[in-house]
Amino acid sequence: MYNYVGDLCSIYHFIINNYIENKKAAIDATLGNGHDTDFLSKNFNKVYAFDIQKSAIDNYKEKNKDNVILINDSHSKFRNYINEEVQCIVYNLGFLPGGDKSITTSASTSLESIKTGLELLSPGAYMFIACYVGHDEGKREYSCINEYLNNLPTKKYGVMEQSFINRHNNPPKLFIIEKNN
């Protein structure tokens, strides 16, 4: 239907394809059904994919991707598994599509993860955070992340928010963070 404004992932996929040159390592902070991990694994030498739900990890394991490291743990624990700079981090916050909607990401662990993720980004790298505000925890998460990102130092990070303004029913919002060279 739309090329650019169809969905949030087409926006960050475009940025990844056109603005990230050195594609050594990326993080999918929320594996879910694996769509972002699939995209990242085609574009990066190595992808760390996190999910707290074992079913998401087990389902993705069947794809046997050599360059994907699956981690059945919270995205708030990046430092336990990653000791290298990354060029991209993608978050699709909320709940597993088609899964148990009572299991969601939370404001506290997502914010902790984002803070650590910003430290792991190499100069010129990007972080993309899709926030789904159609449920209570999603609203809290968005508010908390928005407040934090608004106070990042402008000399170190460029931060932008993209949202659909003519869609109803609480459309998702996308934060794009670029770390300065």
GUVO-726274 format. One line per field, with one value per residue: residue number from 1; residue in three letters; x, y, z of N, C-alpha, C, O in turn. Coordinates in Angstrom, 3 decimals, always signed. Layout:
N
i: [NUM|...]
aa: [Ala|...]
n_c1: [X|...]
n_c2: [Y|...]
n_c3: [Z|...]
ca_c1: [X|...]
ca_c2: [Y|...]
ca_c3: [Z|...]
c_c1: [X|...]
c_c2: [Y|...]
c_c3: [Z|...]
o_c1: [X|...]
o_c2: [Y|...]
o_c3: [Z|...]
***
This chain:
181
i: [1|2|3|4|5|6|7|8|9|10|11|12|13|14|15|16|17|18|19|20|21|22|23|24|25|26|27|28|29|30|31|32|33|34|35|36|37|38|39|40|41|42|43|44|45|46|47|48|49|50|51|52|53|54|55|56|57|58|59|60|61|62|63|64|65|66|67|68|69|70|71|72|73|74|75|76|77|78|79|80|81|82|83|84|85|86|87|88|89|90|91|92|93|94|95|96|97|98|99|100|101|102|103|104|105|106|107|108|109|110|111|112|113|114|115|116|117|118|119|120|121|122|123|124|125|126|127|128|129|130|131|132|133|134|135|136|137|138|139|140|141|142|143|144|145|146|147|148|149|150|151|152|153|154|155|156|157|158|159|160|161|162|163|164|165|166|167|168|169|170|171|172|173|174|175|176|177|178|179|180|181]
aa: [Met|Tyr|Asn|Tyr|Val|Gly|Asp|Leu|Cys|Ser|Ile|Tyr|His|Phe|Ile|Ile|Asn|Asn|Tyr|Ile|Glu|Asn|Lys|Lys|Ala|Ala|Ile|Asp|Ala|Thr|Leu|Gly|Asn|Gly|His|Asp|Thr|Asp|Phe|Leu|Ser|Lys|Asn|Phe|Asn|Lys|Val|Tyr|Ala|Phe|Asp|Ile|Gln|Lys|Ser|Ala|Ile|Asp|Asn|Tyr|Lys|Glu|Lys|Asn|Lys|Asp|Asn|Val|Ile|Leu|Ile|Asn|Asp|Ser|His|Ser|Lys|Phe|Arg|Asn|Tyr|Ile|Asn|Glu|Glu|Val|Gln|Cys|Ile|Val|Tyr|Asn|Leu|Gly|Phe|Leu|Pro|Gly|Gly|Asp|Lys|Ser|Ile|Thr|Thr|Ser|Ala|Ser|Thr|Ser|Leu|Glu|Ser|Ile|Lys|Thr|Gly|Leu|Glu|Leu|Leu|Ser|Pro|Gly|Ala|Tyr|Met|Phe|Ile|Ala|Cys|Tyr|Val|Gly|His|Asp|Glu|Gly|Lys|Arg|Glu|Tyr|Ser|Cys|Ile|Asn|Glu|Tyr|Leu|Asn|Asn|Leu|Pro|Thr|Lys|Lys|Tyr|Gly|Val|Met|Glu|Gln|Ser|Phe|Ile|Asn|Arg|His|Asn|Asn|Pro|Pro|Lys|Leu|Phe|Ile|Ile|Glu|Lys|Asn|Asn]
n_c1: [+0.826|+1.722|+4.957|+7.002|+5.702|+4.350|+4.923|+6.747|+9.143|+10.012|+11.037|+13.291|+14.731|+15.401|+17.127|+19.186|+20.096|+21.054|+22.667|+24.397|+27.594|+29.734|+29.127|+29.409|+28.392|+25.211|+22.293|+19.310|+17.095|+14.711|+13.649|+11.197|+9.020|+11.031|+11.445|+12.931|+15.439|+15.920|+16.208|+18.418|+20.378|+20.935|+22.296|+24.352|+27.479|+27.334|+24.748|+23.203|+20.525|+17.933|+15.561|+13.096|+11.343|+11.274|+10.015|+10.106|+12.858|+13.315|+11.685|+13.014|+15.491|+15.223|+15.753|+18.445|+20.643|+23.866|+25.161|+23.744|+23.326|+21.539|+19.873|+18.446|+17.323|+16.857|+16.791|+17.963|+20.333|+22.569|+25.346|+26.239|+26.631|+27.716|+30.663|+31.667|+31.721|+28.737|+26.944|+24.318|+21.179|+18.065|+14.824|+11.681|+9.284|+6.938|+4.614|+4.895|+3.916|+0.987|+1.398|+1.352|-0.268|+0.025|+2.623|+4.983|+7.400|+9.086|+9.036|+11.190|+13.212|+13.578|+14.506|+16.907|+18.263|+18.425|+20.096|+22.505|+22.828|+23.319|+25.899|+27.228|+27.063|+28.891|+30.748|+28.773|+26.807|+23.476|+20.382|+17.202|+13.954|+10.939|+7.912|+4.979|+1.975|-0.533|-1.298|-1.286|+1.313|+2.901|+2.364|+3.482|+6.131|+6.803|+6.546|+8.523|+10.887|+10.829|+11.156|+13.757|+15.306|+14.937|+16.682|+19.242|+22.669|+23.130|+25.413|+26.476|+24.486|+22.033|+18.600|+15.462|+11.920|+9.471|+6.144|+2.826|+0.426|-2.146|-3.389|-5.506|-6.334|-4.069|-1.364|+1.944|+5.106|+8.243|+11.524|+14.548|+17.921|+21.039|+24.422|+26.934|+29.768]
n_c2: [-1.192|+1.408|+2.845|+4.112|+4.932|+2.714|+0.813|+0.673|-0.821|-0.754|+1.769|+1.816|-0.259|+0.841|+2.909|+1.395|-0.052|+2.032|+3.823|+2.655|+1.606|-0.099|-3.189|-5.071|-6.128|-6.600|-6.049|-7.655|-6.746|-7.742|-10.524|-11.988|-12.955|-13.100|-11.549|-9.119|-10.112|-11.879|-10.012|-8.507|-10.520|-10.979|-8.758|-8.169|-9.300|-10.614|-11.357|-10.673|-12.002|-11.426|-12.781|-13.202|-15.232|-18.619|-20.039|-18.334|-18.306|-21.068|-21.482|-19.889|-21.097|-23.234|-22.218|-22.302|-20.374|-19.415|-17.045|-15.944|-15.397|-16.750|-15.702|-16.529|-14.577|-11.539|-8.403|-6.506|-7.438|-7.171|-6.742|-9.104|-10.806|-9.566|-8.149|-6.251|-3.560|-2.514|-1.947|-1.483|-1.511|-2.952|-2.534|-3.890|-3.201|-4.378|-6.999|-10.476|-11.021|-12.789|-14.247|-14.688|-12.079|-11.057|-11.157|-8.880|-6.453|-4.275|-1.011|-0.470|-2.488|-2.187|+0.459|+0.241|-1.503|+0.076|+2.161|+0.720|-0.283|+2.068|+2.620|+0.490|+1.015|+1.734|+4.614|+6.547|+4.665|+3.152|+3.143|+1.738|+2.109|+0.743|+1.577|+0.417|+1.638|+0.800|-0.590|-0.727|-1.049|-0.500|+2.202|+3.301|+2.532|+3.905|+6.583|+6.736|+6.105|+8.131|+10.414|+9.936|+9.854|+12.432|+13.850|+13.165|+13.945|+16.347|+16.656|+14.171|+12.351|+12.073|+12.360|+11.253|+11.198|+9.267|+9.083|+7.913|+10.101|+10.191|+7.830|+5.677|+4.226|+4.052|+4.081|+2.690|+4.108|+5.376|+5.612|+6.971|+6.768|+8.169|+7.696|+10.028|+10.553]
n_c3: [+0.000|+1.027|+0.489|+2.086|+4.470|+5.369|+7.426|+10.541|+10.459|+7.806|+7.628|+9.389|+8.242|+5.764|+6.607|+7.796|+5.556|+3.958|+5.420|+7.274|+7.166|+8.024|+8.838|+11.117|+13.642|+15.186|+17.246|+18.002|+20.139|+20.954|+20.061|+19.382|+16.832|+15.000|+12.684|+12.458|+13.199|+11.080|+8.956|+9.915|+10.038|+7.400|+6.722|+8.508|+9.917|+12.335|+14.642|+17.651|+19.336|+21.506|+23.784|+26.297|+26.305|+25.993|+23.965|+21.745|+21.215|+20.732|+18.449|+16.597|+16.452|+14.727|+12.231|+11.847|+11.563|+11.003|+11.732|+13.803|+17.196|+19.643|+22.544|+25.456|+27.440|+29.325|+27.618|+29.134|+29.975|+28.338|+28.736|+29.916|+27.834|+25.588|+24.478|+22.668|+20.306|+18.654|+15.601|+15.253|+16.894|+17.479|+18.712|+19.292|+21.115|+23.632|+23.347|+22.409|+19.165|+18.547|+20.787|+24.388|+25.735|+28.232|+28.908|+28.680|+27.496|+29.813|+31.307|+33.084|+32.632|+29.901|+29.708|+31.152|+29.429|+27.099|+27.963|+28.418|+25.853|+24.362|+25.200|+24.034|+21.341|+18.408|+17.190|+14.970|+14.756|+14.975|+16.835|+17.079|+18.244|+18.601|+19.884|+21.309|+22.067|+22.749|+24.981|+28.599|+29.869|+27.692|+27.252|+29.587|+29.194|+26.799|+27.688|+29.699|+28.241|+26.322|+27.939|+28.941|+26.543|+25.591|+27.128|+26.428|+25.636|+23.128|+21.601|+21.474|+20.703|+18.165|+18.153|+17.091|+16.671|+15.118|+14.015|+13.303|+12.360|+11.405|+11.924|+13.751|+16.987|+18.753|+17.324|+16.681|+17.781|+16.715|+17.765|+16.703|+17.053|+16.560|+16.979|+17.439|+15.323]
ca_c1: [+0.000|+2.633|+6.364|+7.778|+4.921|+3.553|+5.170|+7.969|+10.356|+10.512|+11.802|+14.636|+15.453|+15.957|+18.276|+20.245|+20.644|+21.639|+23.527|+25.377|+28.581|+30.465|+28.060|+30.015|+27.540|+23.941|+21.497|+17.857|+16.850|+13.417|+13.543|+9.808|+8.844|+12.285|+11.511|+14.092|+16.643|+16.113|+16.746|+19.758|+21.313|+21.296|+23.048|+25.449|+28.276|+26.916|+23.549|+22.798|+19.071|+17.485|+14.145|+12.903|+10.451|+11.964|+9.322|+10.635|+14.210|+13.189|+11.147|+14.027|+16.588|+14.951|+16.265|+19.875|+21.456|+25.207|+25.624|+22.818|+23.528|+20.266|+20.083|+17.193|+17.500|+16.364|+17.656|+18.651|+21.574|+23.520|+26.753|+26.577|+26.823|+28.326|+31.792|+32.175|+30.848|+27.777|+26.599|+22.863|+20.340|+16.647|+13.851|+10.247|+8.814|+5.559|+4.438|+5.134|+2.717|+0.421|+1.749|+0.663|-0.207|+0.331|+4.085|+5.412|+8.598|+8.712|+9.739|+12.455|+14.252|+13.857|+15.350|+18.237|+18.839|+18.735|+21.286|+23.654|+22.948|+23.963|+27.332|+27.765|+27.061|+30.105|+30.467|+28.064|+25.849|+22.065|+19.461|+15.808|+13.078|+9.518|+7.087|+3.567|+1.315|-1.915|-1.552|-0.844|+2.768|+3.463|+2.268|+4.503|+7.428|+6.998|+6.740|+9.824|+11.935|+10.766|+11.764|+15.198|+15.935|+14.895|+17.767|+20.563|+23.471|+22.986|+26.705|+26.815|+23.416|+20.907|+17.413|+14.266|+10.757|+8.549|+4.867|+1.726|-0.485|-3.518|-3.869|-6.231|-6.080|-2.739|-0.325|+3.277|+6.007|+9.602|+12.652|+15.774|+19.059|+22.308|+25.559|+27.824|+31.124]
ca_c2: [+0.000|+2.543|+2.453|+4.603|+5.060|+1.517|+0.305|+1.213|-1.559|-0.318|+2.994|+1.535|-1.084|+1.786|+3.575|+0.393|-0.345|+3.185|+4.678|+1.913|+1.041|-1.188|-4.026|-6.210|-6.743|-5.942|-6.671|-7.612|-6.781|-8.388|-11.481|-12.212|-13.904|-13.194|-10.801|-8.217|-10.946|-12.320|-8.879|-8.185|-11.606|-10.837|-7.517|-8.049|-10.516|-11.284|-10.789|-11.153|-11.894|-11.660|-12.888|-13.882|-16.369|-19.769|-20.434|-17.499|-18.818|-22.405|-21.340|-19.320|-22.072|-24.093|-21.586|-22.659|-19.283|-19.468|-15.755|-15.463|-15.925|-16.649|-15.551|-16.634|-13.746|-10.178|-7.448|-5.672|-8.118|-7.125|-6.823|-10.487|-11.586|-8.802|-7.286|-5.615|-2.509|-2.919|-0.855|-1.337|-2.198|-2.815|-2.926|-3.870|-3.402|-4.821|-8.427|-11.351|-11.132|-14.128|-14.899|-14.327|-10.620|-10.660|-11.102|-7.718|-5.750|-3.338|+0.272|-0.489|-3.290|-1.602|+1.637|-0.260|-2.041|+1.194|+2.831|-0.136|-0.329|+3.293|+2.474|-0.511|+1.508|+2.344|+5.926|+6.472|+3.550|+3.496|+2.380|+1.944|+1.642|+0.796|+1.530|+0.149|+2.313|+0.338|-1.283|+0.106|-1.062|+0.182|+3.650|+3.620|+2.339|+5.025|+7.801|+6.618|+6.169|+9.470|+11.337|+9.679|+10.239|+13.897|+14.435|+12.724|+15.073|+16.535|+16.526|+12.751|+11.581|+12.683|+11.562|+11.673|+10.339|+9.222|+8.491|+8.041|+11.057|+10.041|+6.473|+5.612|+3.064|+4.042|+3.535|+2.646|+5.248|+4.923|+6.474|+6.696|+7.404|+8.026|+8.100|+10.906|+10.087]
ca_c3: [+0.000|+1.085|+0.426|+3.213|+5.696|+5.584|+8.776|+11.125|+10.104|+6.501|+7.856|+9.894|+7.261|+4.799|+7.230|+7.937|+4.226|+3.287|+6.237|+8.063|+6.237|+8.663|+9.415|+11.813|+14.666|+15.502|+18.307|+18.021|+21.587|+21.190|+18.954|+18.992|+15.731|+14.271|+11.423|+12.482|+13.213|+9.692|+8.202|+10.402|+9.712|+5.976|+6.546|+9.462|+10.102|+13.573|+15.262|+18.971|+19.419|+22.880|+24.131|+27.586|+26.102|+25.402|+22.728|+20.655|+20.943|+20.131|+17.094|+15.696|+16.336|+13.576|+11.010|+11.752|+11.009|+11.592|+12.246|+14.837|+18.545|+20.351|+23.977|+26.192|+28.625|+29.174|+26.918|+30.123|+30.348|+27.211|+29.193|+30.244|+26.613|+24.492|+24.833|+21.463|+19.807|+17.629|+14.699|+15.173|+17.874|+17.152|+19.734|+19.028|+22.480|+23.787|+23.571|+21.264|+18.317|+18.558|+22.043|+25.621|+25.851|+29.610|+28.994|+27.897|+27.942|+30.870|+31.272|+33.829|+31.966|+28.583|+29.901|+31.513|+28.203|+26.200|+28.508|+28.114|+24.401|+23.880|+25.463|+23.111|+19.961|+17.887|+16.607|+13.703|+14.803|+15.163|+17.670|+16.684|+19.314|+18.272|+21.092|+21.051|+23.184|+22.824|+26.254|+29.723|+30.049|+26.522|+27.502|+30.603|+28.551|+25.881|+28.472|+30.370|+27.218|+25.745|+28.903|+28.964|+25.272|+25.483|+27.909|+25.963|+25.163|+21.681|+20.923|+21.388|+20.078|+17.476|+18.465|+16.376|+16.857|+13.992|+14.403|+12.366|+12.988|+10.919|+12.216|+15.017|+17.847|+19.360|+16.439|+17.291|+17.624|+16.465|+18.103|+15.952|+17.720|+15.860|+17.814|+16.694|+15.032]
c_c1: [+0.866|+4.063|+7.120|+6.980|+4.022|+3.691|+6.525|+9.219|+10.880|+11.348|+13.202|+15.403|+16.102|+17.208|+19.440|+20.905|+21.431|+22.642|+24.540|+26.326|+29.257|+29.459|+28.644|+29.047|+26.301|+23.263|+20.025|+17.488|+15.566|+13.122|+12.110|+9.685|+10.026|+12.400|+12.694|+15.390|+16.939|+16.767|+18.186|+20.770|+21.738|+22.230|+24.259|+26.187|+27.804|+25.701|+23.325|+21.286|+18.603|+15.981|+14.027|+12.031|+11.177|+11.322|+9.819|+12.022|+14.122|+12.675|+12.203|+15.194|+16.447|+15.488|+17.752|+20.734|+22.785|+25.647|+24.702|+23.102|+22.244|+20.499|+18.727|+17.338|+16.955|+17.349|+18.352|+20.008|+22.587|+24.953|+27.177|+26.977|+27.622|+29.464|+32.474|+31.215|+29.924|+27.410|+25.097|+22.206|+18.888|+15.811|+12.453|+9.602|+7.359|+5.494|+4.669|+3.858|+2.243|+0.688|+0.883|+0.823|+0.044|+1.850|+4.557|+6.792|+8.155|+9.579|+11.108|+13.541|+14.581|+14.768|+16.773|+18.963|+19.264|+19.987|+22.545|+23.898|+23.627|+25.471|+27.979|+27.829|+28.412|+29.752|+29.821|+27.008|+24.447|+21.376|+18.048|+14.926|+11.629|+8.728|+5.625|+2.774|-0.152|-2.244|-0.877|+0.676|+3.462|+3.430|+3.329|+5.901|+7.749|+7.321|+8.132|+10.972|+11.996|+11.450|+13.290|+15.879|+15.944|+16.047|+19.152|+21.351|+23.460|+24.310|+27.091|+25.777|+22.437|+19.702|+16.213|+13.143|+9.892|+7.274|+3.846|+0.698|-1.921|-4.023|-4.479|-5.796|-4.628|-1.655|+1.048|+4.082|+7.426|+10.597|+13.846|+16.898|+20.304|+23.416|+26.531|+29.200|+32.116]
c_c2: [+1.250|+2.029|+2.844|+4.585|+3.855|+0.958|+0.810|+0.493|-1.152|+0.952|+2.654|+0.584|-0.196|+2.466|+2.597|+0.130|+0.808|+3.992|+3.943|+1.226|-0.196|-2.061|-5.283|-6.901|-5.895|-6.711|-6.533|-7.824|-7.521|-9.325|-11.699|-13.287|-13.936|-12.400|-9.839|-9.003|-11.464|-11.212|-8.575|-9.258|-11.575|-9.654|-7.368|-9.371|-11.327|-10.563|-11.474|-10.940|-12.340|-11.867|-13.646|-15.122|-17.484|-20.194|-19.617|-17.986|-20.160|-22.335|-20.830|-20.285|-22.937|-23.517|-21.858|-21.585|-19.239|-18.165|-15.158|-16.187|-15.672|-16.655|-15.500|-15.906|-12.357|-9.307|-6.490|-6.263|-8.171|-7.394|-8.249|-11.292|-10.875|-7.949|-6.783|-4.492|-3.085|-1.692|-0.591|-2.112|-1.898|-3.330|-2.864|-4.224|-3.856|-6.298|-9.190|-11.446|-12.589|-14.891|-14.436|-12.818|-10.137|-10.607|-9.978|-7.256|-4.746|-2.090|+0.177|-1.285|-2.743|-0.385|+1.224|-0.773|-0.924|+1.928|+2.029|-0.186|+0.899|+3.245|+1.498|-0.030|+2.094|+3.737|+5.768|+5.374|+4.055|+2.562|+2.760|+1.326|+1.838|+0.595|+1.368|+0.604|+1.912|-0.467|-0.492|+0.130|-0.383|+1.693|+4.088|+3.568|+3.529|+6.299|+7.831|+6.787|+7.560|+10.489|+11.172|+10.184|+11.754|+14.569|+13.924|+13.926|+15.174|+16.440|+15.068|+11.931|+12.499|+11.790|+12.149|+10.694|+10.413|+8.538|+8.723|+8.970|+10.934|+8.599|+6.467|+4.383|+2.957|+3.448|+3.571|+3.903|+4.696|+5.995|+6.016|+7.479|+7.124|+8.531|+8.895|+10.250|+10.785]
c_c3: [+0.000|+1.013|+1.683|+4.512|+5.958|+6.979|+9.257|+10.648|+8.730|+6.638|+8.358|+8.996|+6.200|+5.370|+7.354|+6.585|+3.629|+4.104|+7.101|+7.096|+6.816|+9.412|+10.041|+12.756|+14.933|+16.628|+17.953|+19.483|+21.941|+20.020|+18.481|+17.928|+14.771|+12.989|+11.371|+12.483|+11.812|+8.869|+8.621|+10.002|+8.246|+5.750|+7.456|+9.588|+11.305|+14.143|+16.612|+19.062|+20.797|+22.934|+25.446|+27.433|+25.347|+24.088|+21.534|+20.244|+20.211|+18.694|+16.127|+15.476|+15.096|+12.265|+10.797|+11.084|+11.745|+12.230|+13.313|+16.150|+19.317|+21.856|+24.680|+27.530|+28.312|+28.413|+27.892|+30.506|+29.196|+27.652|+29.567|+29.014|+25.521|+25.019|+23.567|+21.082|+18.744|+16.800|+14.629|+16.302|+17.521|+18.317|+19.124|+20.347|+22.509|+24.079|+22.277|+20.431|+18.250|+19.847|+23.198|+25.851|+27.279|+29.833|+28.077|+28.349|+28.996|+30.799|+31.939|+33.109|+30.580|+28.715|+30.275|+30.263|+27.247|+26.674|+28.204|+26.614|+23.832|+24.105|+24.477|+21.663|+19.582|+17.363|+15.223|+13.656|+15.129|+16.143|+17.236|+17.751|+18.876|+19.553|+20.691|+22.267|+23.341|+24.068|+27.365|+29.891|+28.875|+26.669|+28.514|+29.974|+27.636|+26.658|+29.110|+29.369|+26.603|+26.657|+28.921|+27.683|+25.064|+26.205|+27.521|+25.442|+23.629|+20.927|+20.722|+20.621|+19.356|+17.697|+17.731|+16.695|+15.610|+14.457|+13.302|+12.993|+12.482|+11.048|+13.606|+15.811|+18.298|+18.457|+17.111|+16.986|+17.495|+16.881|+17.275|+16.630|+16.892|+16.776|+16.957|+16.461|+15.940]
o_c1: [+0.770|+4.346|+7.803|+7.532|+3.039|+2.696|+7.335|+10.255|+12.090|+12.266|+14.191|+16.633|+17.231|+18.225|+20.576|+22.131|+22.378|+23.399|+25.465|+25.919|+29.337|+29.000|+28.415|+28.886|+26.338|+23.606|+19.547|+17.560|+15.357|+12.414|+11.840|+10.184|+10.025|+13.380|+13.382|+16.352|+18.098|+17.756|+19.064|+21.906|+22.797|+22.879|+25.114|+25.604|+27.861|+25.626|+23.265|+20.812|+18.839|+15.224|+14.757|+11.985|+11.629|+12.018|+9.941|+12.323|+14.781|+13.171|+12.282|+15.813|+17.443|+15.658|+18.266|+21.469|+22.826|+26.432|+24.860|+23.117|+21.899|+21.226|+17.963|+17.456|+16.633|+18.565|+19.243|+20.752|+23.371|+25.677|+28.367|+27.596|+28.151|+29.263|+33.692|+30.052|+30.282|+27.549|+24.653|+22.616|+18.519|+16.054|+12.097|+9.397|+6.640|+6.212|+4.640|+2.828|+3.015|+0.264|-0.188|+1.924|+0.252|+2.307|+4.535|+7.277|+6.976|+10.703|+12.089|+14.671|+15.725|+15.697|+17.737|+20.148|+20.343|+20.845|+23.550|+25.042|+24.434|+26.237|+29.146|+28.561|+29.003|+28.580|+30.267|+26.378|+24.252|+21.716|+17.733|+15.110|+11.150|+8.858|+5.112|+2.886|-0.922|-3.358|+0.007|+1.267|+4.507|+4.361|+3.991|+6.733|+8.844|+8.266|+8.824|+11.919|+13.079|+12.228|+14.023|+16.906|+16.854|+16.360|+20.132|+20.762|+23.747|+24.314|+27.942|+26.119|+22.063|+19.772|+15.978|+13.384|+9.615|+7.311|+3.996|+0.153|-2.828|-4.966|-4.020|-4.975|-4.030|-1.083|+1.286|+3.776|+7.762|+10.533|+14.117|+16.827|+20.590|+23.355|+26.901|+29.704|+33.317]
o_c2: [+2.070|+0.905|+2.015|+4.252|+3.964|+0.662|+1.308|+1.127|-1.200|+1.180|+3.147|+0.620|-0.454|+2.579|+2.954|+0.094|+0.587|+4.777|+4.571|+0.373|-1.229|-1.700|-6.399|-8.120|-4.665|-7.856|-5.441|-8.940|-7.886|-8.945|-11.600|-14.399|-14.720|-12.565|-9.754|-8.600|-11.486|-11.444|-8.407|-8.932|-12.096|-9.559|-6.520|-10.437|-12.557|-9.334|-12.700|-9.819|-13.476|-11.210|-14.607|-15.966|-17.302|-20.662|-20.149|-18.070|-20.358|-23.046|-21.278|-20.275|-23.327|-24.253|-21.667|-21.874|-19.049|-18.179|-13.996|-17.417|-14.527|-17.499|-14.549|-16.521|-12.049|-9.448|-5.742|-5.657|-9.115|-8.169|-8.560|-12.349|-11.528|-7.119|-6.878|-4.482|-4.021|-0.553|+0.389|-3.226|-0.746|-4.417|-1.864|-5.396|-3.726|-6.805|-8.615|-11.899|-13.494|-16.037|-13.862|-12.343|-8.945|-10.068|-10.109|-7.615|-4.401|-2.117|+0.695|-0.813|-2.823|-0.215|+1.797|-0.497|-0.983|+2.277|+2.598|-0.136|+0.785|+3.768|+1.661|-0.595|+2.859|+4.019|+4.958|+5.172|+5.211|+1.386|+3.935|+0.168|+2.969|-0.429|+2.097|+0.032|+2.614|-0.975|+0.322|+1.200|+0.243|+2.384|+5.109|+4.447|+4.088|+7.012|+8.848|+7.530|+8.105|+11.323|+12.161|+10.860|+12.293|+15.728|+14.214|+14.838|+14.201|+16.167|+14.762|+10.944|+13.556|+10.585|+13.357|+9.515|+11.501|+7.551|+9.623|+8.659|+11.518|+8.200|+7.163|+3.595|+1.883|+2.410|+4.385|+4.653|+3.674|+7.134|+4.821|+8.701|+5.973|+9.651|+8.463|+9.501|+10.531]
o_c3: [-0.914|+1.429|+2.284|+5.560|+6.690|+7.641|+8.475|+10.451|+8.507|+5.850|+7.816|+8.991|+5.783|+4.686|+7.040|+6.485|+2.873|+3.532|+7.615|+6.308|+6.152|+10.496|+9.575|+12.694|+14.908|+16.923|+17.644|+19.999|+23.098|+19.088|+17.284|+18.099|+13.822|+12.262|+10.353|+11.829|+11.398|+8.173|+7.774|+9.660|+7.898|+4.709|+7.200|+9.391|+11.303|+14.133|+16.696|+18.883|+21.209|+22.219|+25.688|+28.328|+24.216|+23.186|+20.431|+19.053|+19.190|+17.821|+14.983|+14.412|+14.486|+11.293|+9.695|+10.139|+12.961|+13.178|+13.686|+16.211|+19.610|+22.381|+24.516|+28.590|+27.164|+28.541|+27.489|+31.278|+29.101|+27.026|+29.535|+29.141|+24.622|+25.905|+23.417|+21.487|+18.029|+17.248|+14.029|+16.628|+17.291|+18.841|+18.500|+20.660|+21.518|+24.940|+21.189|+20.930|+17.933|+19.996|+23.000|+26.130|+27.507|+30.841|+26.853|+29.422|+29.066|+30.298|+31.404|+32.986|+30.133|+27.926|+29.768|+30.074|+26.659|+25.862|+27.777|+26.162|+22.909|+23.295|+24.122|+20.850|+20.344|+17.115|+14.410|+12.618|+15.503|+16.273|+17.050|+18.127|+18.790|+20.224|+19.841|+23.351|+23.997|+24.198|+27.101|+30.039|+29.054|+26.256|+28.330|+30.199|+27.701|+26.319|+29.057|+29.627|+26.388|+26.195|+28.918|+27.745|+24.435|+25.933|+28.207|+24.863|+22.931|+19.727|+19.887|+19.970|+19.862|+17.453|+17.743|+16.955|+15.104|+15.192|+12.476|+14.052|+13.075|+10.364|+14.511|+15.342|+18.228|+18.793|+18.003|+16.059|+18.094|+16.419|+17.164|+16.759|+16.561|+17.283|+15.865|+17.298|+15.854]
***
